[in-house]
């Protein structure tokens, strides 16, 4: 049975309309994502035939009606004279004053948006090593462009789901008749994203372990040396530590938040505390105008909030709120500018079930501070019904939006460099897989649309991608019929044109950890041994492997300790069998990258790694200036339940690794943190425990 045969059975749809709709659908390569395709299939099966039926019958509103809604939106904060000018303009102007799309420097300077066609080549970086064009990256001309794209994608996903469903039914029938086992999935699973980071620590207290120096990251625990602030359910608990131990506590709450709402992370500096949380809201959808007449309904939406508090005085004072649609993903802070990233899903939101018409844009277009994005702030990087909303604000003025962009891109990860936001995701449409990249240059809170590129292989470690020296540096692992190998790509950071590459690194292995230090890339691959490589990137056209060291086990995490050493955290394994032995700490001497040495090693045979080492770099405390590092691990014997502990070590060339602290945790290791202020070390669990940092074995402070 063909998909069009199913469509012919739907009510109120004539055959001519069906054939016309099918004929107009573009041919696209079927996705073969491992996990995402299963989730998409489940969603499309639940929606059923209504997604197909509504997609064929949906009547898009006229552009004139959309302009009327835009006039209403802009008019809420514009003088009447400017409203009339905006309404009369044939080209949609940006609501956000600093928004620009990178079309031209003149347009940026004017704060305007130069509309571009999909085929103009403005956003296209050229062909890559994969010999296929990168994703078409362009701003929407109007909301109907967005509506049409989502409709096409929903209908395609539905058809693919129907084909999968019918194929599975046929296979089950064949299995029952022939008692034959179904074919297995031949795609190899990628290693989950790993992480490493640097620290923003000062002389007096520790900071969050961050990805890029100078760019702060939100976390669940922070300190300013006077107080510890920690996320606890729907509030933030402030603990006084000015006496060198936990003292008085009080609760700080986001206005309007209740017990069912969720605070995710915080930012902290000497003046401001920014609390980031999610709140699910149920709103009544009203009739917006005669053009959008429809019954009143209610539906749930998730909004991310950033509440700002002035903490310069004795009592935190609430100063303002910033909001944007979507599920919280991550956040970064550069100077006084905070960038929020949220995931937004528009599946089933764009079309009214009764009228089969496009819903009013206010009902589904993403909003920031309660204002919907105009169409030219929405970018189509890939046909999808989900994407990432990135917006910036200045923490002293949360009522003002500095800039905002929404990018349709499925399952993207975020890397924020010193000059650009980089979105990247692993596309498994081919057996070897590719990594697609989008650059979003930003400065002083302004985000511009940049370029796109695509390279072979998948990013298996979150620090395998890095911006530096005018380049984007990417390490990928490629799986193919000839076996696995690894590659290094150097792309010009502005144009994303490839300047150089290395192929065939460590065949049969996968990259487990990476760190770029200056013009040297250090990375670890693994099968049964742990080769540590050093690659010289000083010549962008000719990167070279200059050093290699093979040891047993592997490192999940690399961190620069000083100018001559890198700390590796990971696992010790049996070189012959690959059997896990324990957590392994290795100090590498990289004073001569041509001859890397392992100068010190310590294996914790009684423990096994936790989420901190494997994929939660913010859960690791590392302060080389203080000479200490700490993380949570799981301890116990095979016949006993593994229990979380927090451990702290130091390292010096004279004494090597020294064990200072091993304290049992009461809660999940993922949410535990270790910080210090002055000469006191604090473990934040369900509560806070303080230890004196004097002597070899640190003692509990009563």
N, C-alpha and C positions, 0 to 999 in steps of 0.2 A: 504494500500500500504506500502510495506517495503522499507527501504532505499536502499537495493540492487536492487529493481525494478526500482527505479529512476536512479541508476547508469547505468543500462543496456541500457538506452536511450541515453547516452552520445556518441558523435561521437568519432571514432578512438580508442575505448577501447573494446577489445574482452572479451567474457564472462569468459574465463579462468583467465585472469588477474584480473577481478573484484572479482571473487570468492576467488582467492588466497589472494588478498588484504584484503577482508573482514575477511577471516579466520585468518589472522595474527594479526588483531587488538586486543589489550588486552581489557579485560572486566574491566571497571572502574565504580565506583559508581557515579551516576549522582549528580551534584552539585545543591544545592537548595538555592544559595545566593539570598537575597531579591532584592538588587539593581544591583549587578554585573551581575546576570544572565540575566536581562533585557537588559543591555548594550551589553553583549556578543551576545545575540540573535539578536539584531539590526545589529551588525557588520557582523555577519555571513550571515544574510539574504541579506545584501547589496552586500557582496562578491559573493553570489549565488553559483551556482554549480561549478564555476571555482576553488574554494578552494578544493572541493572533487576531481575534475577531475585532477587538477595539483598535488594533493597529491598522487594519484595513479600512475601518469605517471612520477613524478620527478625522474630523474636519478642523483644520488649523485656522486660528483666528487671523484676521487681516492685520497688516502692519499698522494700519491707522488706529485700530483698537489698542494695539500694544503701545503705541506712542501716547495714547490717552492715559493709560495706566502709568507709563513712565512720567508723564506730566504730574500726575497725582503724587507719585513718590517723590520726585524732585521738589515739588512745590511745598512740601512740609517744612523745608528749611531754606527756601529761596525767596527773595523779594519778588513781587508780582511781575516787575519788568523783566527780571531774569527768567521767570517761569515762562512767560510768553515767548521769549527768545529761544528757550530750550525746546518748547513745544513746536515752534515753527521750523526748527532746524531739521533738515533731511538726514543729517548724520548724527547719530546718537552721541551725546557728550558724556564724559565720565562723571558719575556721581562723586567718586573719591577724587579730590583735587590733585593729588600727587601721582595718580595712576598713569602709567605709560606702557606701551606694548613693545617698545624697542624698534618701532618702524623707522624712526629717524630721530636724530638728535634735536632737530627743530621742533618736531612734534612733542618730544619729551620736555623741552624747555617751556613750551606753551601749555603743558599739562593736558594735551589733547590725545586723541587716539586716531591714528591713521589706519583706516580699514584696509585690509589686505585680502586678496583672493587666495583660495587654497593652492592654486598652482603658480603663485607668483615667485616662489622660491625664496621669499624673504626669511622664512623660518627654517629652511632646509639646509642642512650642513653638507650635503653631497653624499656620494655613495661611500660605503664603508667596506671593511674587509669581508663582511657577510655578503657583499655584492647585491644588497637589496636596499631600496630607499628607506630612510628612517621614517618614523611616524609623521604623518601630516599634522603640523602644529600651527593652528591658526585661530584667530578670534572669531566668535560667532558674529554674523551680521545682524541678527535679531533673535528674539526668543524662539521664533518658528524654526530657525536653523537647529537650535538645541533640541527642540521637540522632535523634529524629523530624525535627527541622529539617534536619539534615545529610542524612538519608535522602531527604526530599522534594526537596532541592536536587540531590542526585546523580541521582535518577531523572529530574527535569526536564531536567537537563543532558544526560543520556543520550538522552532522547526528542528534544530539540532537535538533538543531534548526529546521531541517526538520520535525522531529517527533512532536515537539511543534507546528509548523505551521500547519501540517496536522491535529493534534488533535484539534487545535483551529478552523480550518475550519469545522471539524465534529461537534464540540460543537455548533458553530454558526448555522449549519444546523438543529441540534436538537432543538436549542432554537427557531428557526423560526417555526419549525413544532409543538413543544410542548409548546411554550411560557414559557419555564422554565428558571429561572435565573441561571447563571453559579455559580459554587462553589467558595467561597471566600478563600483567603489565610489564613491559620490557624496559620502561624508562627507569633509570637509576635515580634513587632519591638523593636530592641535594642536602648537604650538611646544613643545619639550621644556622641562621646568621649569628656570627660570634661578634665579640666586641672587645675593644681596648680603649684606654683613654689617658688623658693627662689631667693634672690637678690644678685647681685654681687656689691652692692653699696659700695662706699668708704665714708670717712668722709666729702669730699668736693663736691661730685656730685653723682648722682644716676646711677645705671647700669640697664641692662636688667634683667627682671624677668626670671630666668632660672630654669631648672628642677633639675639639680644636682650641688651642690656646687663645684666650681673649674673647671667646664666645661661651657664655654661661648656659647651663642647662637646668631645667626644672627638675626637682627631685622630691621625694617624700619626707626627707629630713634635711635641715640646714641649720647652721649656727652663725651668729655674728660675734661670737666670743663672749657675749653677755647673756644670751638666751639661746635655748634650743627650741626650734619650731618643728613639729612633726605632725604629719597627717594622721588623723584618727577619725575614720568614718565620715560624718558630715561636718566636721570641724577641724581646726588646727589647734593643737595644744602648745602653749608657750611655757617653757620651764626656765626658771631663773637659775643660772649657774655662776653668778658673779662671785659667789663664795667658794668656787672650786668644787662644788658638788650640787646635785639636784636640790632645788629649793621650791619656792612657791610656784604653783601652776595655775593657769587660767585658760579658758577656751575662747577661741576666735572663730566666728561663724560668718559665712557669706549671707548677707541679708536675703531673706526669702527662701533659704535652703531649709529643708526638713530632714528627718532621720532617713528617709528613703532616697535622698539625693547623695551624690558621690563626689567627694573632693579627691582630685587625682594627684596634683603635685603643686609645688610652690617655687617662687623665686624670692630671693632675699638679698638686700644690700644694707648699707648703713642707715638709709632713710626709709625704704619702702619694703613692705611684704606684699607679694602678689599671690593670691590663692586662686588656683585653677580648678574648676569643678564642672561636672556634668549634671544637667537636670533634664528630666523627661517631662515634657509639657503636653497637655491636651488642649487644643485650641478649636474654637468654633470657626468654621470657614463660612464667611458671610458672602452675600451677593455683592460683587464689587461694582458692577455697572450693568446696564442693559445688555451689553455685549457678552457678559459673563454670567448671565442668569442661570442659576442652578440651585438645587435644594441645599439648605444648610446641613452640614455634616461635621463630625469631629474626628480628628486623627491625632496620633501622638507624634511629636517631633523631639529630637534630642538637641539641646543647645549647650555649648561650652561657654562657661563664664570665667572671667578673670576679674576678681575683686581686689582693689588696691587699698592698702592700709598704710598710713604714716606711722612709723614706729620710732621716730626720732625722740618722742617724749616717753614718759613713764607708761602711758596707756595707749595701745594701738588705736588710731583714729581712722575710721572708714572714710575714704576720699572719693571713690567712684567705682564704676563697673563697666566692663567691656564684654561684649557678647558676640558669638558667631555660631552659626548653625553647624551641626555635625557632632560626631563622636570624637572626643579628644584623642589625638595621635601623639604629638610631641610639641615642644616649644623651645625656642632659643632666645637669648637676650644678648644684644650687641650694643654696648653703651647704654643708653636709656631706652632703646627701641626693643620691644618684645614682638616676636613673630610667633603666632599660633598656627598650628596645623591640625585640621580636623578632617576626618573621613565622612563623606556624604554619599548616601545611597538614594537614588531617585527611582528605583524600580516600582512601577505601579502608581507613581505619584503624579504623573503628568497629564493623565486623561481621566475625565469624568466617566464613571461607570454607567450613568443613566443616559446622558446626551451623547457620549462617545466623542466629545469635543475636548480640545486642549483646555485644561484648567487655567484659571487666571494665573499669570506669572507669579503673583504674590503668594500663591499657594504652594509653589514648588521651587522657585528660583532661590538659591542660597542667599542668606541675609547676614549682614555684619552690623552690629549695633542697631538691629531692627530695620535696617534699610537693605533692600534687595540689590544685588549686583546688577549693573546694566550688562547688556549682551556682550559688549566689547571688553568686558572683564572676564568673560568665560571663554576658555580655550579648549578646543578639541584636539587632543593629542592622539586619541584612539576612540573608535566607536565603543561606547560603554554606557552604563547607567550609574556609574559611580566615579568618584574622583577625590582630589584633595583640595581643600580650601585653605589658602595661605593668606593671612592678613597681618598687618603690623600696626602697633600703636605705641605711643610714648607713655611710659608708666605714670608720668605726672599729669597727663591729660587723657584718661581712659574714655572720655566721652567723644573723642575725636578719632576717626579712622585715618591712619596715614596712607594706607594702600591695601588693596585686596585683589587676589586672583583666584579663580577656580579652574582647575585643570582636570578634564576627563581623562583618567588614566587608572586602570585597574591595578590594585595590589602593589602600589608603588611604595618604596622606602624613601626616606629623606636623609640627605647629608647636607649640612650647612657649612660651607667653607668661609673664608675670610671675605670673599667678594660676591659669592653667588650661592643661591639655593640650588641644589641638584636633586632632581627626582630620578630614581632609577628603579627598574624592576626586571626580574628574570622572566623571560617569555619562553615557554617550553613548546612553542608551536613546531619546532624542529627537534630532531632527536638530540642534537648537540646543545640546543638551547642558545638564546641570545640575551644580551643585556641591553635594554633600551634606556637612553639617558636624555633628560631635558635640563637645560640650564635656565635659571631664573636669576639674572644679575640683580643685586640689591645694594642700595646705598642710602643712608640716612632715612631708613624706613620705606623707601620706594622700591617696589619690585617690578622689574621689567621682564617681558617675555623674551627669551633668548633663542637658543638653537636646539636641535635634536641630533642624536647620533645613535648608532647601534654597533655593538661589537659581538663577536662570537663568545660563547661560554656564559657562565653564570657567576655572579658574585657570591661567594660562600662565606665571606667574613666582612662584617660591616666596616672594617677599616681597610679593606682592600681597595676602596675608592678614596681619593684624596686630591685636594686642590693645592697647588703650590708651584712657584716659579713660572707662572703664566701657563701652567699645564693642568689638565685633568689626568691623573694617573689611575689606571684601573688594572687590577689583577683578576683574572677569571679562570675558572676550571671548565674544561670542555669534555663532554662525554660523547664518544662516537663509536662507530663500528670497529675502528682500529684501536680503541682503548681510550683511557682518560689521558689528558695532558693539561698543562696550564700555560697561560699567556699573560703578557704584560703589554698594555697599550698606553701610548702617550698621545693625548689629544690637545690641540691648541684650546685654551680655556675660553677664548672669545668666539672662534669660528667652529670649534669642535672638529676641525679637519685633523686627520691623523698625521702626526709627525714622525712616529717611530713605533716599533713593536718587537716583541720577542715571542717566539713560538716554541712548542715542544719542551717546555720546562717540566722536569720530573714526571715523565710518562708513567701512567698507571696510578698516580697519586692525586690528592685533592688538597687545595690550600685550606689550612686550618686557622692561621693567624697571620696578620700583616701589620706593618708599621713603617711609615715613611718618615725618615729623619734627614732633613736637608735634601740633598740630591741622591740619597741612598734609599732604596726600598729593601726592607728586611721582611722576609716571609717564610712561613713554615708549611711544608707539605707532609703528608703522612700516608703510609700503608702499614708497615710494621716497624719502620724506623722514622726518625724525625730529622729530615734534612732541613737545615736552616740556610737560606740563601741570602746573598747580598747582591743587589743589582745597581749599577752606576747609571744614573739618569741625567748626568750633567750635559750630555749631548742629546737633545730631544730627538734627533734623527737616528741616533745609534745607541740605544740602551744596551748594556752588557751585563751578564752575570760575571761578577768578579770574585765571589767567595762562596764557599759551601762547607757546611759541617754536618756530619751524620752522627746522631746519637739515638739511643733507644727512647721509646715513648714519643710524645708530641706535646706541643704547646698550643693551648687555646687562646692565649692572651699574651701580648708583648707590650712592654712598657719601658720607655727610656729611663734609666736610673741616673746616669750622669753622662758626661761626654764620651766616656769609654765603655759604658756597660748598658745592657738591656736585660731586664728581668722577664723571664718566661714562666707562666703558670699553666699547668695542664695535667697530663697523666703520664705515669710510668707504666709501660707495658712489657710483656715478654716478647723479645724480638722474633722468636720462632713461631709463637702461637698468636700473638696479639692480645693475650689475656691481660686484663686490667690488674695492676699491682697496687697502685695508690696515687695520691696527688703528688705531683712533681713540681718542685721549684728549681729553676736553673738560672744562674747568672752568667750571661754571655759577655765575653770581652770582645768588643768591636772596635777597639782602638786602631786596629788594622783590618778594614773590611775584607781585604784579600785573604786573611787568615783568621777566621772567627774561631774563638775558643770558648769552651764551657769551663769556667774557672771554679764554679761551686755548684753543687747539686744537693738537694734535700728531698727525700721521699717520705710522705706521710702514709705509711702502710695501714694505719688504723682508720684512715678517712677516705672518703670519695668526694669528688668535686660536686659543688652545688651550682645553682643557677648563676651565681655571681661570676664564677670563673668561666662558665660556658657561654652565657649570653646576656649578662646584666652588668655591664662595666660600671654603672653608677653604684652598684652594690659593693664595689671594691674601693678601699681607701689605700691610696699610695702617695706618700710624701717623701721623696728622696732627700729633700733638705732636712727633714726631721729624721730621716733614716729608717722609717717604718712603713710597713704595709700590712693590711688586714683584710680578711674575707670570711664569709661563712662557709662551712663545709658540713658534710654529713658523716657521722661517726657511729661505729658499732661493728658487731660481728655478723657473719652470715645468718646465724640462727636468731639474731636479735633484730629488732626494728632499728633502722637507721635514724639517728636523732641529730637535729641541727646544733652546731656549735659555732662560736665566733672565735677566730684565732688571729693573733697579731705577732708579727715577726719583725726583726730588723736585719740589716746586712751591712757589713763593713768588710773591706779587703783583708783586714787583720783577723777578725773573728768569724767571718763567714755568716751563715744564717743563725740567728739566735731566736729561740721561742720565748715570747714574753707572756702570752695570755692564751688560755683555752677555756672559754666560758660557755656553758650550755645555754641554748636559746629556748624561749617558751613558745615561740610562734614560728611561722614559715620562714625559712632562710631567705627567701626572695625579698621580704619586707624588712629585714634587719639591716641596720647600718652601724658603722663604727666611725666616730669622729673624735677629735680632741680639741681642747681649748686650754691654753697654758700648759701646765704639767699634769692635766687630768684627761684620761681617756674615758669616753662614754660609749656604752653599747646600748643602742636604742632597739628595744624589742616591744613587748606589750607595755613595758615601763622602761625606765632608764636606770642603768647600773653604772656607777663611777669607779674608776681604778686609778691609783696613783702611778704615774709613769716614771717611777724611781726604782733603780735596781734591775736585776735580771728578771725576776718574777714580780709582776705587778699585783698589788693587793687591793682588795675591795675597800672603798671608802665608805664607812658606815653612814 
